[in-house]
Amino acid sequence: MSPRIPVFVINLDRSPERLAKIRKRAEEIGIDLIRVRAVDGAQLTPEHSQKVDHASFARDHGKRILPAEIGCYLSHLDALQIVADSPESHAVIVEDDVQFNPDFLAFLDDLVALEGWDVVKLVNHRTRGFVSHAKVNDRYQIGRCAHGPCGSSAAYMVTRQGAGRLLAALNPMGLPYDVALERGWAGGYELFSTDQPVVRLSPEMGSTIFVGESPYRKATFPAHKRLRTLLFRSRDYLRRIRFALASTRLRRRQA
């Protein structure tokens, strides 16, 4: 991998053991991780709250926003700001619960050879309706999914210009970060996903946001209060399909 592609890892101050584990795994394949201090949802300040549109979140997502979701979202924005301010043309942002495939570095070099994208997700929870848009190498393709949300913001590669576009589109917070990230059709940025994971979620390390699904269930509004959410998701689903099928300007970089 070219040394000019930094890999940033988002990590909470209260999770040094997670940082140690991912650093060890990264070093085994030659990755020198750069830590980004995560925003702790348990220690939010009024300044953090100013970056959140609570009314939009409730209307479009049908749930009460959780403090840990705010922390996750703002942590990614901090990482994107670092990339946008960097002189480097590309960067990778990961959360601290991933495992890198052995061919991770080779994939980054091959992806840099393609132009026309702003951000490429390197892992998803699901890839139903995947539509290929370009071949990266003999193993991986990048494209878009006509069915979603795909889930997970645990790892993605972004260009410096793409980081700026994401920052403009994703401020203020109005959805969970993993949902907001993949809405390239709404934000005006060229987002793609790999057809198979380039990194994997670590099975022995759960989320530091919360354990189990009960916080989500408790935060969900009753059905009669989620009618506008249903309309939002229906419109978004149609926009997702158009986005997946639309022609793109991906091209091989000239030598």
C-alpha positions as CSV (number, residue, x, y, z in Angstrom):
1,M,0.0,0.0,0.0
2,S,1.1,3.5,-0.7
3,P,2.3,5.2,2.6
4,R,0.2,8.2,1.7
5,I,-3.1,6.4,2.5
6,P,-3.7,6.9,6.3
7,V,-6.0,4.6,8.2
8,F,-7.9,6.2,11.1
9,V,-9.5,4.3,13.9
10,I,-12.3,5.7,16.0
11,N,-11.8,4.7,19.6
12,L,-13.3,5.7,23.0
13,D,-10.9,6.8,25.8
14,R,-12.6,4.1,28.0
15,S,-11.8,1.4,25.5
16,P,-8.0,1.1,25.5
17,E,-8.1,-2.7,25.2
18,R,-10.0,-2.5,22.0
19,L,-7.4,-0.1,20.6
20,A,-4.6,-2.5,21.6
21,K,-6.3,-5.4,19.9
22,I,-7.0,-3.7,16.6
23,R,-3.5,-2.2,16.6
24,K,-2.0,-5.6,17.0
25,R,-4.0,-7.0,14.1
26,A,-3.3,-4.1,11.9
27,E,0.5,-4.2,12.5
28,E,0.5,-7.9,11.5
29,I,-0.4,-6.9,7.9
30,G,1.6,-3.6,7.9
31,I,-1.0,-1.0,8.9
32,D,0.0,1.9,11.1
33,L,-3.3,3.0,12.6
34,I,-4.0,6.7,13.5
35,R,-6.3,7.0,16.5
36,V,-9.3,9.4,16.4
37,R,-10.7,10.1,19.9
38,A,-14.4,9.1,19.8
39,V,-17.1,11.3,21.2
40,D,-18.5,9.5,24.3
41,G,-22.3,9.5,24.2
42,A,-22.2,9.3,28.0
43,Q,-20.4,12.7,28.2
44,L,-22.2,14.9,25.7
45,T,-22.1,18.6,26.1
46,P,-24.5,21.4,25.0
47,E,-22.1,22.0,22.1
48,H,-22.6,18.4,20.9
49,S,-26.4,18.8,21.1
50,Q,-26.3,21.8,18.8
51,K,-25.1,19.5,16.0
52,V,-28.2,17.3,16.2
53,D,-31.7,17.8,14.7
54,H,-33.8,15.9,17.2
55,A,-37.1,16.7,15.4
56,S,-35.8,15.4,12.0
57,F,-34.5,12.3,13.6
58,A,-37.8,11.5,15.3
59,R,-39.8,12.2,12.2
60,D,-37.6,10.3,9.7
61,H,-36.3,7.5,11.9
62,G,-39.4,6.9,14.1
63,K,-37.3,6.7,17.3
64,R,-36.0,8.7,20.1
65,I,-32.4,9.4,19.6
66,L,-29.9,7.7,21.9
67,P,-26.9,9.5,23.3
68,A,-24.6,6.8,22.1
69,E,-25.9,7.3,18.6
70,I,-25.0,10.9,18.8
71,G,-21.5,10.0,20.0
72,C,-21.0,7.6,17.1
73,Y,-22.2,10.1,14.5
74,L,-20.1,13.0,15.8
75,S,-17.1,10.8,16.0
76,H,-17.3,10.0,12.3
77,L,-17.7,13.7,11.5
78,D,-14.6,14.4,13.5
79,A,-12.7,11.8,11.5
80,L,-14.0,13.2,8.2
81,Q,-12.9,16.7,9.2
82,I,-9.4,15.4,9.8
83,V,-9.5,13.8,6.3
84,A,-10.9,17.0,4.7
85,D,-8.1,19.0,6.3
86,S,-5.4,16.6,5.4
87,P,-3.0,17.0,2.4
88,E,-3.5,13.3,1.6
89,S,-5.8,12.5,-1.3
90,H,-7.4,9.4,0.2
91,A,-8.0,7.9,3.7
92,V,-9.7,5.0,5.4
93,I,-11.9,5.4,8.5
94,V,-12.7,2.3,10.7
95,E,-14.3,1.7,14.0
96,D,-12.3,-0.3,16.5
97,D,-14.3,-3.6,16.2
98,V,-13.1,-4.7,12.7
99,Q,-10.6,-7.2,11.4
100,F,-8.6,-6.5,8.2
101,N,-8.6,-9.1,5.4
102,P,-5.0,-10.1,4.4
103,D,-5.5,-8.4,1.1
104,F,-6.7,-5.1,2.6
105,L,-3.6,-3.1,1.6
106,A,-3.6,-4.4,-1.9
107,F,-7.2,-3.5,-2.3
108,L,-6.6,0.1,-1.3
109,D,-3.9,0.4,-4.0
110,D,-6.3,-1.0,-6.6
111,L,-9.1,1.2,-5.5
112,V,-7.0,4.3,-5.8
113,A,-6.5,3.5,-9.4
114,L,-10.2,4.2,-9.9
115,E,-11.6,7.7,-10.2
116,G,-15.1,9.0,-9.9
117,W,-16.0,8.0,-6.4
118,D,-16.2,9.9,-3.1
119,V,-16.6,7.1,-0.6
120,V,-16.6,3.3,-0.7
121,K,-18.0,1.2,2.1
122,L,-15.7,-1.7,2.9
123,V,-18.3,-3.8,4.9
124,N,-22.1,-4.0,5.1
125,H,-24.5,-6.1,7.1
126,R,-26.3,-7.0,3.9
127,T,-25.8,-6.5,0.1
128,R,-29.2,-7.5,-1.4
129,G,-29.8,-6.3,-4.9
130,F,-26.1,-5.5,-5.5
131,V,-25.5,-3.8,-8.9
132,S,-21.8,-3.8,-10.0
133,H,-20.4,-0.6,-11.4
134,A,-16.7,-1.4,-11.6
135,K,-14.2,-4.1,-11.1
136,V,-11.5,-3.2,-8.6
137,N,-9.4,-6.3,-9.1
138,D,-9.9,-10.0,-9.7
139,R,-11.6,-10.5,-6.3
140,Y,-13.6,-7.3,-5.6
141,Q,-16.1,-5.1,-7.4
142,I,-17.7,-1.9,-6.2
143,G,-21.3,-1.0,-6.8
144,R,-24.6,0.0,-5.2
145,C,-27.4,-2.0,-3.5
146,A,-31.0,-1.5,-4.7
147,H,-32.2,-2.9,-1.4
148,G,-31.4,-1.4,1.9
149,P,-30.4,0.1,4.3
150,C,-27.3,-2.0,4.0
151,G,-26.1,-1.2,7.6
152,S,-22.8,-0.7,9.2
153,S,-20.4,2.3,9.0
154,A,-17.6,0.3,10.5
155,A,-15.1,0.8,7.6
156,Y,-15.0,3.0,4.5
157,M,-12.5,4.7,2.2
158,V,-13.0,8.3,1.3
159,T,-11.3,10.9,-0.8
160,R,-10.4,14.3,0.6
161,Q,-12.9,16.0,-1.6
162,G,-15.5,13.3,-0.7
163,A,-14.9,14.0,3.0
164,G,-15.8,17.6,2.4
165,R,-19.0,16.7,0.6
166,L,-20.0,14.3,3.4
167,L,-19.4,16.9,6.0
168,A,-21.6,19.4,4.1
169,A,-24.4,16.8,3.6
170,L,-24.4,15.1,7.0
171,N,-24.6,18.2,9.2
172,P,-26.6,18.4,11.4
173,M,-27.3,14.8,12.5
174,G,-30.8,13.7,11.4
175,L,-30.4,9.9,11.2
176,P,-28.1,7.2,12.6
177,Y,-24.7,7.5,11.0
178,D,-24.8,4.1,9.2
179,V,-28.2,5.1,7.6
180,A,-27.1,8.6,6.7
181,L,-23.8,7.6,5.2
182,E,-25.2,5.4,2.4
183,R,-27.7,8.1,1.3
184,G,-25.5,9.4,-1.5
185,W,-28.6,10.3,-3.5
186,A,-29.6,12.8,-0.9
187,G,-26.2,14.2,-0.2
188,G,-24.8,14.6,-3.7
189,Y,-21.8,12.4,-3.2
190,E,-20.7,9.3,-5.1
191,L,-21.0,6.4,-2.7
192,F,-20.3,2.8,-3.5
193,S,-19.9,-0.5,-1.6
194,T,-17.7,-3.5,-2.2
195,D,-19.5,-6.7,-3.2
196,Q,-17.9,-8.5,-0.3
197,P,-16.3,-7.3,2.9
198,V,-12.7,-6.1,2.8
199,V,-12.8,-5.9,6.5
200,R,-14.9,-8.0,8.9
201,L,-16.6,-7.2,12.2
202,S,-14.8,-8.8,15.0
203,P,-16.9,-11.5,16.6
204,E,-15.4,-11.3,20.1
205,M,-15.9,-7.5,20.4
206,G,-19.4,-6.2,20.6
207,S,-20.6,-2.6,20.2
208,T,-19.5,0.0,22.7
209,I,-22.7,1.9,21.9
210,F,-24.9,-0.6,23.8
211,V,-25.5,-4.3,24.3
212,G,-28.5,-6.0,22.9
213,E,-31.5,-4.5,21.1
214,S,-33.6,-3.4,24.1
215,P,-32.5,0.3,23.9
216,Y,-33.6,0.4,20.3
217,R,-37.0,-1.1,21.2
218,K,-37.6,1.2,24.1
219,A,-36.7,4.2,21.9
220,T,-39.1,3.3,19.1
221,F,-42.3,5.3,18.9
222,P,-45.7,3.5,18.6
223,A,-47.0,2.7,15.1
224,H,-49.4,5.6,14.9
225,K,-46.5,8.1,15.5
226,R,-44.4,6.6,12.7
227,L,-46.6,7.3,9.7
228,R,-44.3,10.1,8.5
229,T,-41.4,7.7,9.0
230,L,-43.0,5.2,6.7
231,L,-43.5,7.9,4.0
232,F,-39.8,8.9,4.3
233,R,-38.6,5.4,4.0
234,S,-40.8,4.6,1.0
235,R,-39.5,7.6,-0.9
236,D,-36.0,6.8,0.1
237,Y,-36.4,3.2,-1.1
238,L,-37.4,4.4,-4.5
239,R,-34.5,6.9,-4.6
240,R,-32.1,4.1,-3.5
241,I,-33.2,2.0,-6.5
242,R,-32.7,4.8,-8.9
243,F,-29.3,5.6,-7.4
244,A,-28.2,1.9,-7.7
245,L,-29.2,1.8,-11.4
246,A,-28.0,5.2,-12.4
247,S,-24.9,5.4,-14.7
248,T,-21.7,6.6,-13.0
249,R,-18.4,8.1,-14.1
250,L,-16.1,5.5,-12.6
251,R,-13.0,5.2,-14.7
252,R,-9.5,3.9,-14.5
253,R,-6.9,6.5,-13.6
254,Q,-4.5,7.3,-16.4
255,A,-1.0,6.1,-15.8
